[in-house]
Amino acid sequence: MQNEKEPMLSVVVFSYNHKEYIDTCLESIFRQKTDFIYEILIADDASPDGTAQMVREKYGDRVRVLERKENLGLCRNMYDAFMQARGKYIYECSGDDYLSTEYVFQKLAGYLEEHEDIFSVTGWNEMYDVAKGTKKTVEQPYTEFTFLDLLRGKKIYFFIGMMRNTFKQDQPQYLCKGSRNNEEVQMWYYTLLKSKKIILPERLYTYCYRTNGGSGTYNARQDFLRMLGDYAQGFRAVEKITQDKYKFDVAKITYYSSCIDYYIQNNGLKSAFKFLKVLRPGELASFAWIKFLMKLNHREMPAFLLREERLIR
């Protein structure tokens, strides 16, 4: 897979305390059938469980280990790995997940080769609840997703998948300016602003959902209050560079609502004052106002809030 020739694809695997799981991830990568060369980068974020050492000893030069001397957090770890990727395309995945079929890379890269106007492409996810031992494929209700869809608060049920490697050219440092361990808002902004995303109607990626709070992995269940703060920091990072060109208030409803609802459900309504610790007064006021308008509109988002001329100035 890796040799002296330039790879067409860089597979970037993010790991933190994934020693127990990363074999499954890497074996699913090695099983990929392609007619092109790809490199594998393991961006290990100073895992205390010895993930990097195990990978280096077991897989040798089949992979390139980007070992950190200190914990950077997911966002900085991701950005640095993207900057070191040599491929024309990048495929990102977590070290405790795995690819569902043997033709993921060939299918996604082939699509991007044939559609030069598309920046990123993905497929359906399989959700694997490790504790229960159950798997469920999350079929998407749509085959494409645009930047305007994001602004309109349309729910995102898919991952980044494969994208064109423009990071050295763009140097989007805002990708690591939000929270330490949640890159979602910044990455959706970056990729969707390039072009609409294509979602192929088939299962390609298995997301392993783990609820063991002591695991310390990126994919372990997070506290909903912390998730709310992560999303807020992500939106602030994006808003800082857009200079009010785009209005994200409706999108925030989608991201914030689930966190707030679950937190109140688990901790009671009296715990709502804690939102003041993660959301600024203006953010809370905007959230409450739109929720009030939705209540008046049979819990639907009022049409005037979704107008393109309002969201994109």
C-alpha positions in Angstrom: 0.0 0.0 0.0 2.7 2.5 1.0 5.8 2.9 -1.1 7.9 5.6 -2.6 5.3 6.7 -5.0 2.9 9.5 -4.1 -0.3 8.1 -2.7 -3.6 9.0 -4.2 -5.3 8.8 -0.8 -4.3 9.6 2.7 -6.2 7.6 5.3 -6.0 9.5 8.6 -6.8 7.5 11.7 -7.3 9.5 14.9 -6.5 7.6 18.1 -6.6 8.1 21.8 -6.5 5.1 24.1 -7.4 2.9 21.2 -5.0 0.0 21.9 -7.8 -2.4 22.6 -9.7 -1.5 19.4 -7.4 -0.2 16.7 -6.5 -3.6 15.3 -10.0 -4.0 14.0 -9.9 -0.6 12.4 -6.5 -1.2 10.7 -7.4 -4.6 9.5 -10.5 -3.1 7.8 -8.3 -0.6 6.1 -5.7 -3.2 5.0 -8.6 -5.2 3.4 -9.5 -2.4 1.1 -9.4 -3.3 -2.6 -8.1 -0.4 -4.7 -6.4 0.2 -8.0 -4.4 3.1 -6.5 -1.8 3.7 -3.7 -2.9 4.9 -0.3 -1.0 5.8 2.8 -2.1 5.3 6.4 -1.4 8.0 9.0 -2.0 7.1 12.7 -2.5 10.4 14.5 -2.1 9.2 18.1 -2.8 11.9 20.7 -0.3 10.9 23.4 -2.4 7.9 24.4 -1.3 6.7 27.9 -2.4 3.1 27.1 0.5 2.7 24.6 -1.5 2.7 21.4 1.3 4.3 19.3 4.0 1.9 20.5 1.8 -1.1 19.8 0.9 0.1 16.3 4.5 0.9 15.5 5.8 -2.5 16.7 3.0 -4.6 15.1 2.6 -2.8 11.7 6.0 -1.2 11.1 6.3 0.8 7.9 2.8 -0.2 6.7 1.6 2.8 8.6 3.1 6.3 9.5 2.6 7.0 13.2 2.3 10.7 14.1 3.1 10.4 17.8 2.5 13.5 20.0 4.7 14.3 22.9 1.7 15.8 24.7 -2.0 15.6 24.3 -3.2 18.1 21.7 -6.9 17.4 21.8 -8.8 16.1 18.8 -9.0 19.3 16.8 -5.3 20.2 16.9 -4.4 16.5 16.3 -6.7 16.4 13.3 -5.4 19.7 11.8 -1.8 18.7 12.0 -2.5 15.3 10.5 -4.3 16.8 7.6 -1.4 19.2 7.0 0.9 16.2 6.8 -1.3 14.1 4.5 0.3 13.7 1.0 -2.7 12.2 -0.8 -4.9 13.9 -3.4 -7.8 12.8 -1.2 -8.2 12.3 2.6 -10.3 9.8 4.3 -10.7 10.2 8.1 -11.8 7.7 10.7 -11.5 7.0 14.4 -9.3 4.2 15.7 -12.1 2.6 17.5 -14.4 2.4 14.5 -14.0 0.4 11.3 -14.9 0.2 7.6 -18.0 -1.8 6.7 -16.9 -3.2 3.3 -13.8 -3.8 1.2 -14.6 -1.2 -1.4 -15.0 2.0 0.6 -11.9 3.7 -0.7 -12.4 2.6 -4.3 -16.0 3.7 -4.4 -15.5 7.1 -2.8 -12.3 8.0 -4.6 -13.9 6.9 -7.9 -16.8 9.2 -7.3 -14.6 12.2 -6.6 -12.5 11.4 -9.7 -15.7 11.4 -11.9 -17.2 14.5 -10.2 -14.7 17.3 -10.0 -17.3 19.8 -8.7 -17.8 17.7 -5.6 -15.6 18.3 -2.6 -16.6 15.4 -0.3 -18.6 12.2 -0.4 -19.7 9.6 2.2 -22.2 6.9 2.7 -24.5 5.5 5.3 -23.3 4.6 8.8 -23.8 1.5 10.8 -24.2 2.2 14.5 -22.7 -0.5 16.7 -23.8 -0.4 20.3 -20.9 -2.4 21.8 -22.5 -2.9 25.3 -25.7 -4.3 23.8 -24.0 -6.0 20.8 -26.6 -4.6 18.4 -26.0 -3.0 15.0 -28.3 -0.7 13.0 -27.7 0.9 9.7 -28.7 4.6 9.7 -30.2 5.2 6.2 -30.2 8.8 5.1 -33.4 10.5 3.9 -31.3 12.5 1.3 -28.4 11.9 -1.1 -26.9 15.4 -0.9 -26.4 18.0 1.7 -25.6 21.7 1.1 -24.2 24.6 3.1 -27.7 26.2 3.0 -29.0 22.9 4.5 -26.6 23.4 7.4 -27.7 27.0 8.0 -31.3 25.9 7.9 -30.7 23.4 10.7 -31.1 20.3 8.7 -30.0 17.3 10.8 -26.7 15.6 9.9 -26.6 11.9 10.3 -23.4 11.1 8.5 -19.6 11.6 8.8 -17.1 13.4 6.7 -16.1 10.4 4.6 -13.6 11.2 1.8 -12.7 14.8 0.8 -10.2 16.6 -1.4 -7.0 17.5 0.2 -6.8 21.3 0.1 -5.5 21.9 3.7 -2.0 23.0 2.8 -3.4 25.4 0.3 -6.1 26.8 2.5 -4.5 26.4 6.0 -7.9 26.7 7.8 -6.5 27.2 11.3 -9.9 27.9 12.6 -10.4 24.1 12.6 -8.5 24.0 15.8 -9.7 27.3 17.3 -12.9 25.9 18.9 -13.1 23.2 21.6 -10.3 20.8 22.1 -12.2 17.6 21.2 -15.2 18.5 18.9 -14.4 19.5 15.4 -17.9 19.0 13.9 -19.1 22.6 13.4 -15.8 23.8 11.9 -15.4 20.8 9.6 -19.0 21.0 8.3 -18.4 24.7 7.6 -15.2 24.0 5.8 -16.3 21.1 3.6 -19.9 22.3 2.8 -18.7 25.8 1.8 -16.6 24.1 -0.8 -19.5 22.2 -2.4 -22.5 20.1 -1.5 -21.8 16.8 0.1 -22.9 13.6 -1.6 -24.2 10.7 0.5 -24.2 7.4 -1.3 -27.1 5.1 -0.3 -25.1 2.2 1.1 -23.5 1.2 4.4 -19.8 2.1 4.4 -18.7 2.9 7.9 -19.3 1.3 11.3 -19.4 3.7 14.3 -18.8 1.9 17.6 -20.8 3.5 20.4 -19.3 2.8 23.8 -20.8 3.9 27.1 -18.0 2.9 29.4 -17.2 6.3 30.8 -13.8 5.2 31.9 -12.6 4.2 28.5 -11.2 7.7 27.8 -11.7 7.4 24.0 -12.9 10.1 21.7 -16.0 8.0 21.0 -17.0 7.4 24.7 -20.2 9.0 25.8 -19.7 12.6 26.7 -21.5 14.8 29.2 -24.2 16.7 27.4 -23.3 20.0 29.1 -19.8 19.7 27.8 -21.0 18.8 24.4 -23.2 21.9 24.4 -20.1 24.0 25.3 -18.1 22.3 22.5 -20.7 23.2 19.9 -20.9 26.8 21.1 -17.2 27.1 20.8 -17.3 25.7 17.3 -19.9 28.2 16.2 -17.9 31.0 17.8 -14.8 30.0 15.9 -16.6 30.0 12.6 -18.5 33.2 13.2 -15.3 35.0 14.1 -13.9 34.4 10.5 -17.2 34.9 8.6 -17.8 38.4 10.0 -21.6 38.1 10.0 -21.8 36.9 6.4 -23.8 33.9 7.4 -26.4 33.6 10.1 -26.1 30.4 12.2 -28.9 31.0 14.7 -31.2 28.3 13.2 -28.3 25.8 12.9 -27.5 26.3 16.5 -31.1 25.2 17.4 -30.3 21.8 15.9 -27.0 21.4 17.7 -28.0 22.8 21.0 -31.5 21.4 21.4 -30.5 17.7 21.8 -27.8 18.6 24.3 -30.2 20.8 26.4 -33.1 18.4 26.2 -31.0 15.3 27.3 -29.3 17.3 30.0 -32.6 18.5 31.5 -34.1 15.0 31.1 -31.2 13.5 33.1 -30.7 16.3 35.7 -34.1 18.0 36.0 -35.3 21.4 35.0 -33.6 23.0 38.1 -30.2 22.2 36.5 -30.9 24.6 33.6 -29.0 27.4 35.3 -25.8 25.6 34.4 -26.3 26.5 30.7 -25.1 30.0 31.8 -21.7 28.4 32.3 -21.4 27.4 28.6 -23.6 29.7 26.6 -23.3 33.5 26.5 -26.4 35.7 27.4 -26.9 36.6 23.7 -26.7 32.9 22.7 -29.2 31.9 25.3 -31.6 34.8 24.3 -31.4 33.8 20.7 -32.1 30.2 21.5 -35.0 31.0 23.7 -36.5 33.4 21.2 -36.4 30.9 18.3 -37.8 28.2 20.5 -40.7 30.5 21.4 -41.4 31.2 17.8 -41.4 27.5 17.1 -43.9 26.9 19.9 -46.2 29.5 18.3 -45.7 27.7 14.9 -46.8 24.2 16.0 -43.1 23.3 16.9 -42.0 23.9 13.3 -39.3 26.4 12.3 -41.0 29.6 11.0 -40.5 29.9 7.2 -39.2 33.5 7.4 -36.2 32.3 9.5 -35.2 29.8 6.8 -35.1 32.3 3.9 -31.8 32.2 2.0 -31.5 35.9 1.9 -31.7 36.0 5.7 -29.2 33.3 6.3 -26.6 34.3 3.6 -26.0 38.0 3.5 
